[in-house]
């Protein structure tokens, strides 16, 4: 049976030079998916706004009304409109949704707030949802790019409704506009400072008043003590241990515990995640998406902190939580694989690419890799699947970053603080 190409047409693309993606599917299958899958209905979005859904971002036309054929699971919506403050575009605002079969999610553009909001009238929302289910907006809805769903799933397979509910701000919107106070404190290296300046540049052109005008709201009892976090566009990220202190422990034992972060990880999983280690993986993925697509500086800081904690563990990957660390390395590999791949399809390809400075010479990640890989080199025996995941990371960095993991030069590189070193047992 022949396949019919269903194109993302005028609702999404106002630039004829930007080729729309195509969804290859038989008409009957497409019709069934339209009826059974979720719909994101977007009302009154200004033309020429940038609108992103998962890994792709477009400039929308005047007929754009949202996205159809959305498969169940977590998705990330983000956008940037032409700003009324005089700059070319406003900072990116994003939010997570967790789609259910046949669900219609409705958002409307608020010109005063310059953001997408939920409808205040539930009966009006029901009318729009019914109209969407009856396919009254079908020609104005862009089809979800099913060909890229496998990639998206690899980036979000641990993001559950519980993860979203726990971490998202009050109201759901994630925006760098709410993170002004974080900029002077978080950067640690020159590369990270360049990254923060790049992302926060557009924020400086706007007046950060909207978040401050909202009344502080505590999302839940677990959010107590976090001040205005969550009520002003900031997420409820899990506090991570920085220094382990334990009464009755010798200085030597404390030093050992702060070198090997296994005990800190165990305490974190038990106390903050109720013993469910996959919730930590979900937060790691949540932060990555919020940073990469939502341009959240706070998300980058949390992602960095989680990765630093995990890769500074020794006993956990080798003995107590080997299976968990196999998943950890797979998550990090999937994230970096999509972020670091070269844009071979041209400047208009929607592939997500990290800012070059993130993995520059002075970046924390190189030192972490060196320490983690050296730890595996010195350990024996090491789980074969764990070694397999580390080899995937090695190959990824060699092919995308040009980092050479030369076993023969381990001794010669000891004086290089950031040189990545890895030895694998074949």
N, C-alpha and C positions, 0 to 999 in steps of 0.2 A: 504494500500500500504506500502511496506517495505521501510525502510530508509537505505540509503547507507552512510557509514562512510567515510568521506573525511579527510584524515590525513595530518597534516603538516609534510612533509617527509624530505628528505636529504637537501633541500635548507636551512632549518632553523637550524637543529640540527646536530652537529658533534659529540656530546657525546651520545652514545647509552644508557647510564644510565639515560639520561634525557628524560622522556616520553613526546612525542609530544601531544598537545591537539588534539581533534577530533571535526570535524564539522559534525553533523548528519543532513542529507538532502537527499531527493530524487535526483537522477541524473539529471532529467529534471529541477527541481527547481534550482539545483546548476548551471547548464549550463545557465539558464536564468539570474541568479544573476551575474555570471561571465561577461555576456554581458552588463547588465544594471548598475552594480555597478561601483565604481571608482577603479582605479589601481594606486598603488604607485610603479613605476619602479625604481629600484636602480641598477646602473651600476658600475661595478669594485670595489665593496665593498670588502676589504681584508678579506680573510678567517680568522676565529677565532676572528673576531670583535664581540663585544656585540652590539646587535641591539634591540631597544625597539619600540613597537607600542602600544600606550595607556597604559594599565596596565600590559603588559607582555614584558619581555626582554629575548632574546635568544642569544646563540652563533651561528653565521652563518657559513655555509659551503661554499665551492668554487662555488657551483651552485646557490647560492641565488641571486635572481633578484628582490625581493620586495614582496609586499603584494597585493592580489586581493580580490574581493568581499567586498570592503570597502563601508559601508553604508554612505549616505549623512550626512554631519554635520562636527563638529570640531573633529580633531584628533591630537595627539601629537607624533612626531617621535623623537627618541633620540638614541644616539649611543656613543660607546667608542671603539677606535681601539687600536691595539698594537702600542705603541708610538715609534717614531724614536729617541726620546730623551733618551731612555734607561730604562724607567720605564715599569712596566708590561702593563699598559694601560693608555691612555690619559684621561683627564677629560671629563665628559659627555658633549656633545653638543646636543641641541634639538631645534626643531622648530614646530610651529603649522601649520596645513593645514586645509582648510575647503573644504571638498570634495563635488563635484556635481555629479549627476548621469552620468555614462559613461565617466567621466573625467579620463584622464591619466596624472599623475603628475610624471615628470621625474627628477631624481637627479643622479649625477655622482660623484664618489669619486675623489677628487683632492689630489694626493699624496704629493704635495708640501705644500698645506694648511692644509692637514690632516683633511679634512671635506667634506661633501657632498655639491655640488654646482649645480646651474642650468646650463643647457647647454647654451653656448653663441651663438651657431648657431641655429636659429629658425627652419630652414629647417631640420637640423639633429634631432631636438627635435620632429618635426612632423613625421619623418620617424620612430623613435622609438615608438611614441605614436600609430601610425597606426599598427605597428607590434604587439604591445601589444593588441590592439583591435582585431586583427586577431588571437589572441591566440598563437602566435609564442613563447611566453615566459611562457605559461600556466603552464608547469610542473616545472618551476623554481620559480614560485610565491607561497608563502605560503598563504593559505586562512585566511581571517580575522576571528578571534574567535568570531563567532556570539553569542555564549552562554554567553559571558561576555559583550555584547554590552549594555544590560540594566543597568549594573553597571556603565559602562563608561558614558552613557547618564545621569545618575543621578549626575555625577560629572561635567558635562559640558553643561547642558541644557540651561544655560544663556550665553554661549560663542558664540557670533554671529560673522559674518565677520567684523562688525564694531568694536567689542571689540578687535579682533586680529589686525586689521589694526591700531587701536589707540595705542595699547600697545607694539607690537612687535618691536624689534630693526630694524634698517636699515639692510637689508639683511636677517632678520628673525631669525638668529641664537642666541640662548640663551645659554650662557656659563659662568661658574664660572671663567674662565680665564680672563674675562673682569671686574671682581669685586674685584680685589686685594686690592683696596683702601678702600673697605667697611669693611673688616674683623676686623680691630682694633676698629671700631666705633660702630658697630651694637650690639654685644652681651651685654646683660644686666644681665644675671644670670650665675651661674656656669654650669647649664645644657645646656644653649644656647652656652656657650663657647666651651663645649665639642662637641656639634653638629657642630659648625663652624670649629673646628679643624679637625673633621672627614671628612667633605665635602671638605675642602680646602687643605687637606694633599697632594692629588695628584697634585693640582695646583702648589704647591711649587717646584715640580720636573721639571717644564717646564719653559721656558723663555717666559714671556708675552710680545711679540714683535709684533705679527701679527696685533692685534687690534690697536696698536699704529702707525703702518705703514700706516694704512688706512687714507685717507683724511677725516677730519671731514665733515659730511654731515647732514644738517638739514632735518629731515623727513618731517616736515610741519611747518607752522607758529606757530602752537600750541606748538612746541617743542623748540621755542626760549627761551633762558635763561637756558637751561638744559646742556649747554656745550657739552661734548663729549658723553653724554648719547645717546643710540640708534645707534650711529655710531661706537660703539666699543663693540657691543654685549650686551649692557645694555638697558633695556626696558624703555619705556616712561610712567612710572607709574604716577598716578594722585597724585599731592602734597596734603597731608592731613593736616588739621588744628591741631595744638598741644595746642595752648593757644588762647582763644578767647579774643580779645580786642575790645572794643566798646566805642567810644567817648560819653561823657555825662552819662555814666553808673556808678552807685555807686559801691564801693568795695564789698558790700554785693551782689549786683546783678551780678557782674562779677564772684564772687565766686560760686554763684548758677549756672551760665551758664557753668562754667568749671567743675562743678560736674555732671550736667546733660548735656550730649553732644548733645541733640536734636537740638538746634539751629545751632551748627556746622554741624550736619548732613544735616539739611535742606539747609543751605548755600552751602554745597558741592554738593548736588544733583542738585540744581538749576544752579549753576555757572559752575561746572565741567562736569556734565552729561546732561545738557540741560533739566532738569526736569524728565529724564528717569531713575527711580530708578533701573530698571533691568540691566542697564549698570554697576552699582556698584556691583551687584551680579555677573555679568560677569567678572569683574576685580577680585573679590574675588576668583572665580573659576580658572581663568587664573593663578593667583599667586600660588594657591595651586598646580596645575599641574606642573607649572614651577619649584617649589621648590621640590616637592616629586619625580617627574620623572627626571626633568632636573637638580636637585641638585643646584639650583640657590639660593645663599645666599640673594641676593637682593629681590627675590620673597618672601622668608620667612619673611623678614623685613616688606614688604608691606602687606602681609597676616596678620601678627601680628598687624600692625597698624590699618588695616580696622576692624578686629575683636575687637580690643580694643575700637575703636570709637563706634562701633555698640552696644557692650554690656555695654557701659557706658551711654547709652541713657535711659531716664526714661519716659518722656512724649510721645516720638515717639511710642514705642511699646504699651503703654497703651491707647493712644488717637488718635494721628494724623496719624500714619503709622502702624497700627496693622497688616493689611494684608501683608504689606512689611516685617514685622518682623517675621511673620509666615513663609514666604519664607526664610528669613535669617536663622532661626533656622533649617529649613529643609536642607538647603545647608550645614551648619556646621555639622549637624548630618550625612549626607551622606558622607561628607569628612572624618570624624573621624571614622565612621563605617567601611569604607574600610581600613583605616590606622591602626586602633588599633586591628582589629580582629586577634586572634591567628592563627598561621600557622599550622593548624591541618592536613594538607595534606603532610607534610614532607618538608625537606629542599629545594626541587626542585620546590615546588609549586610557581607559579609566583605572588601570592597574595602580594600586597604592604603592608609593615609594617614599621611604624615609628621607628626611633631610640629611644631607651628607655628614653634617657635623655630629650627628648622634653617635656614630661609630668612628670618630676621628681618633688621632693618636692618643689624646689625653682622656679618652672615655673610660668610665669605670668598668665597662663590660669586658674589655680586653684583659684586665687584671683578674676579674672574676673567673674568666675562662681558664686563664693560666693556672690559677690556684686549684680549680676544680679538676682540670685534666691532670695536673701533677699529682693530685691526691689519688686519682684512679690509677695512675702509672705506678705509684708506690704500693698500692693495695694488691693483695692476692689471697684468695681468688676473687674475681669480679664477675657478677652475673652477666651471662652472654648477651641477653637482651638489653641490659643497661649499656654495655659496651657498644652494641649496635646503634643505639640512639646517639651516643657520643660521636660515633663515626659519621652519622648523618650530619651532625652539627659541624664537624670538622670539614666535611666535603662542602657544605653550604658556604662556610666562610672562605674556603679556598677559592670557590668558583665565583663568589659575588664580591668579596672584599679583597681578594688577593693575599689573604693572610696565609703564610706558609707555616705549617705545623711540622717542623723538621726535627725528627728524633735525634739525628746526629749532631745537631747544633744546640742541644739542651744546655750543655755546660757553658758554651760561649754566649748564651743569651741571659745568663743569670743576672747580669748587671742592668738589664733592660727592664724597667719596672712594669712596662705594659706589653712586653713581647709575649704572645700566646705560645704556650708550650704544651704539648700533649704527646703521650706515648701510649700506644695501644698494644695489647697482647693479641697476636693473631691466633 
